Amino acid sequence: MAAESKRGHDAPIQRRAFLGAAAAGAVGAAGTLAGCSGPVGEGGGPAVQTRPTVMWRMASSFPRTLDALYGAAERLSQRLAVLTENRFQVRPYPAGELVPGLQVMDAAQQGTVQVGHTPAYYYTGKNAALAFDTGVPFGLTARQQDAWLYQGGGLELMQEVFSDFGIVTVPAGNTGAQMGGWFKREVNTAADLRGLRMRIPALGGDVMNRLGVTVQVLAGGDIYPALERGAIDATEWVGPYDDEKLGFHDAAKNYYYPGWWEPGPSMSFMINRAAWDRIPSEYQEAFRAAALYAGTHTLTIYDTQNPQALERLVAKGVMLRRFSPEIMRAARTAATEILEENAARDAMYRRIYDQWKDFRDASHRWFATAEQAYADFAYGSASNAGAGAG
C-alpha cells in the first residue's frame, strides 16, 4: 500500500515501545479473555502486565494457493510476531477452513474470529457504501485508492460504516489494475453481453446486470468448476498471475481488458471491535504497521508477476481482447446511474459518494496531465505486444 495516514496512523513503530514498561491500565489478563491471555499474579490476583500474550484467529476469503492475496494474511502474521516479540500472534486460515470465503465479515462481526481478511465489496448487501472501501467501477487506481483512504479522509468515512457492524478496518493491500476477465465467446458490442452468465461481484455485477448479464457471485475456489462445466460463460478474478494459477485459460480463451469495475481494489483486515478494544494501543499500532508492510508487498508481487504470467498465457494460446469503446461507454453510463441512485436512497452513501467523487475528479485531472502523458508515450507501443486480437 502507499503512505500511511497523516491522522496518527503513520508514526513508525519504535522498538523501544515494545521493550519498555507501558503506562498503567493497559490490558493485562488472568487466564483467557476472548483472545487475550496473560499470567496470574501471586495470591490469585491478576499480574500487572502491559504486554500480554494475545492469540487471534484470522479467516481469509482466499485460498492458500494465491500467495499474493492470501499471502498478505501470512505476511501480517509474521511481521506482527516480530514487532511484538511473539506476544501478539495472529493465525491465518484460508477460505473454507473456518468459514466460507464469502462469510468472512460475518465471522469477524460475530466474534467467531478476531480478524477477517477480505474485500469489503463482497458485503454490499449489508451496506452498499462498503463498496468504496474496495473500489467502484471507473473509480480510483491503486495509488489513488491508497491516497483516498490514507490521506483523503476515506478511511475515516469507512470506519463510520464499519462501526455499525462492530468492526474496525485496516487496509490490507491492493491488487492494482485488474483484467476484464475470461469469456468463452467474443463480446464486441453491448448487445453481445445480453444473456451471458458471469461471475462478478459488487457494483461491477450490478452494472453487468443492467447490461443484460446474469450475474453470479462465487468464491475464488468455486469459479473454475463453474466455468469448466458451463454453469457460467465468463468470469473475472484479478489478473494474469492469479488467473493462471486458477486455470481459467483451460476453460475459456478470450481474455478481456481492462477491468473497468476494479481499477485499483483494496483488501481489508476487518477486526472485531471488542477484541480490538481489549488489546493495548501499542499492539494496535503494531497491527497497523504490519498491515502496511503486508499490503505493500501484495502490490509489488502483482506488479512483478503479472507481466511474466501474461506472457505465459499468450504463449498458451490465450487471445487478448480489449473491451470495445461501445461496451466501455455503456458500462460507465450504467455505473454512474447506479452510484447516483444509491446516493439518492441513503444519506451516508451520499456523503461518502460526494466526498469520494470530488477526490476522484481532482485526482483524475492530475493523473491526466503528467501521468497520462508519460504512459501514452512509454506504454503505447507495447500495449498490444503479443496480443492475439485488439
N, C-alpha and C positions, 0 to 999 in steps of 0.2 A: 504494500500500500504506500501512499505518499505521506507527506508530512503529517505529524500528529497535531492535535487540536491546540490552538492558542488559548483555549479556555481551561487550561490546567492539566490537559492530558499529555502535554508534550515535554514535561520535565523529565530528564533522563533518570533512570533508576540508579541511585547511588548505592554501591555495595555496602558502604558503612551503615546504610539504613537497615540492612538486614543483620548486621553484626553487633550493633549497639543495643542498649536497652530502650524499648519503646515506652511511650507515655502510659501511665496507669490508666486502667479502664479499657484497654484493648482486650480482644476476645481471648479468654482462657477457656479451658474445658475440663469437665470431670467425666470420665468415661467417654461416651459417644453422644454428640449432639448434632444430629442432622448433617453429618458430613464433616464436622469438626471434632477432633479428639485430642486430648492432652492428658498430662499426668495429674494424679490426685495428691494433694499435699499431705503432710503429716497430720494425724488427728482426724482424718476423714474429710477435711475441707479441701476445696479446690486450690491447687498450687497457683501462685501468681505467675502467669506466663503470658508474655506478649507476643510470642511467636509459636502458636500452637501447630500441631500436626493436623493438616487438612487433607482429606482424600475425597475427591469428587469423581463422578462418572459423567462422561460426555457422550451423547448419542449423535451420530452424524447421519446426514441424508445420503452419503456417498459410499460406494463400495471401496474396499481396501485397494483394489487394483488401480484406482485412479489416484496416482501418487501426488499429482499436483493439487487436486481438490481435497481428497481425504487426508493427504499428507499435511495439510495445514493444521489439522487437529493434532497430528503426531508432533509436528514442529512446535506448536504451542506447548504441549505437554512437556517436551524435552527442555525447552528454554525456561519454562516456569520452574521446573525442578532445579535447574542450575541457579536461577536468580534467588531462590529461597533455600538453597542447600537441602533440597529434597523434603522440606517441611510442607510444601504445598504441591500436591500431586493431583493431576487430572488424568484419568484413564479413558482414552477414546475407544468407542465401539463403532464399527461400520454399520451401514444401513441393514436393518433386519435382525441384528443380534440382540438388541434390547427392545427396539421399537421399529416399525416400518419407516422407510425413508421419508414418507410424506406426513408423518405424525411426530416429528421431532420437536416442533414448537409446543405441541400439546404436552409432550413429556416434560419439557422444561417448565411450562406453566403450572403443571400439576405437581411438580416436585419429584416425579419418577426418576429424573436425573437432575443434577445441578446445572448442567450446561447442555445446550443443543447447538449443533454445527450445521447450518442450513441456510438457504436463501429465503428471505422474508416473503418474496412474492409467491411462494408456494401456499401462503396462508391468507391470500386476499379475501377469501370467504369470511374470515374473521373481521377484517377491516380492509377496505380497498386501498387505503393510504399506505399499507405496508409495502406496496409495490415500489414506492420511491426509495425504500431502504436498499433495494436491489438494483433497480433501474427500470425505466419505462421505454416504450418504443420511440425511436427518433429522439432519444434523450442525450445523456452525457456519456462521453468516453471514460475510460478507466481513470485517466488523470483528472478529468473534470468531476467525475463522481467522487473521487477521493477529496478533491478540493471542496466540493459542496458539503460533504459530510464533516470533514475535519476543520475547515476554515470558514465555510459559508453558512453555518448555522443549521445545516441539515441534520446532524446527529442529535442536536438538542431537540429539534422538532420530532424526530423519530422516537426519542426517548419518551416523549409525551404519549405517543401512540402505544408504545410497548408497555407503559406503566399501567394501562387498563388491563393488561394480562399478567401483571405481577412479574414482569421481565425487565432486566437491564440488558441492553445490546451493546456489543463491542464489534466493530468491523473486523472481518476475518480474511480479507483479501479479495482480489478481483481477477477475473479471467482475461481481461482485455476484450477487444472486439471479437465477436463470435461469428461463425459462419451461418449461412441461411438454412442449412440442413440438407437432408438426403431425400430425394424424390425418385420414385420408381419410373415416372414418366416426366417428360419435359412440361414446364409451365411457362408459357411465353406471354400470356395475357392474363388480365384479372379474371376473365371468364374461365380460363383453364383451371383456376383454383376451386371452382364450384364443384361440390360433391367429393372432394378429396377428404380422406380420413387422416388426420395428422396429430402426432403427439407434440404439443406445445403448450406451456403453462401460462398463467397470469394474463397480463394485458395483451401480450403478443397473441395469446389464444383468443382473447376477446376480439381482437382485430381480425384474425383469420376467420373466426366465426361470422363476423359481419360481412366478410367477403365470400361467404358460402362454404367454408370448410367445416367439416365435422371434427370437432376438437376433442382430444383425449389428453389426460394428464397421467403420466406414468413415471414411476421412479426409474433411476438410471438402469438398474439391473433387469427391469422388465421390458425395456424398449426393443432390444434386438429380437427376442422371440416373437413379439407382436409384428415387427416389420417383416421378419422372415416368413411367417405363416400367412401374411396378407391381412392381418387384423387392422393394420394401418397401412396407408400408402406413402407416408412421408413422416419424417421426424427431424427435430433439431435437438442438438445437445450443447456442445461447446465449440470445439474446433478440431483440427486435424489430429492433434496429439491424443486427446481423449477418444475421439470418434474412431480412430484406428484401433485403439485398444478394445473398444466395444464391438468392433467388427461390422459396423454399418455398411461398409463398402462391399461386403459379401452379399448383402440383401438389396442394395439399391446403388446405382452407378451415377446418378445425376447429383452433383454436389454444388448447391447454390450458395451464393454470397451476394451482399453482406447480410449478417444477422441484424437487420434494422430494429428488431424488437429488443436486442440486448447489445448495444454498442460498448458497454463497459459495466457489466453487472457485479455487484458486491455480494459476497457471502457474509454471514453474521455468526458470531458466538452469542447465543441467547441464554442469559443466565437467570436462574430463578432468583427473584428479588430477595426472598427471605434468606436464602443461602448466601447471597452477596452481602447482605447487611450483617451477617454473623462473622465475617472474616475481617481482620484488621485492614486499615486503609492501605498499609504498605503492601499487603497481598493484592489488594485491588489494583494498585499501581503496577505491581509486578505482572498481573494478568494482562493489563493493557499493553505493557511493554512487550510481553511475549506474543500477544496477538499481532502487534505491529510487525514484529520480526517474522512471524509465520506468514502473515498476509503479503509482505513484500516479496518473500520467496515464491509465493504462489504465482504472481505475475511474471517474475523473471523465469520461472520454469516454463511457462507457456510461451513466452517470447523467445526462448531458446529452442524449445522442442517443436513448436508448431511448424516452422519453416521446413525442418527435416521431415516431419511426418507428412506434410503436404506433398513433398517431392516423391515420397514413397507411394502415396496413394495414387498420384498421377501415373507413376510407373506401373501400377497395378491395373490401369485402365479406367480409373475414375475420370469422369467428364466434369470439368469445372465450368459452371454456368453462372452468369451474372443475372440477377433479377432485372427484368426489363424496366425502363422508366415508367411504363404504364402501371406495372404492379407496385412500384415504389410510391408513385403518386397516390394510387388508390389506398394503399396501406397507411400513408401519412394522413390522408384525409380522414380515414376511419379512426385512427389513433387520436387525432385531435378532437374529433366528435366525442369519443368515449371519455377522454380526460375532462372535457368541459361538462359532459353530462354528470359524471361522478362528482365534480366540484359543485354543481348546482344542487345536488342532493344532500351534501354534508358540509357543515361549516369548517370542521377541522381539515377535511380534504381540501377545501377551497383555500384555506390558509397555507397549507403546505404547497399546494399546486402553484399558487400565485408567487410565493417566495422562490420556489424551485424554477419557475418559468422565467422570472427576472434574472436569476443567476444563469440559467441556460442561455438566454438570449445574449447576455453580455459576454459570456464565455465563448459562444459560437462566433460572435463578431471578432473577438481577439484571435481565436484559432483560425478564422478565415483569412487572417492577414498573414502573419509570418509563418505559422504552421502550414497552412494550406499551400502557400507559395513554394515552400520547400518541398512539401510532399508531391505536388504536381510535377515538379522538375525531377526530383530524385527517384520517385516511385513509378512515375508514369510509364517508362519504357519496360519496367519489369512486372507490371500489374497482371498481365496475362501470360507471363512466361510459362511455358509448359501446359497451358490450358488446352483442353480438348475442344472447347467452343466458347464463344464470348457472350 
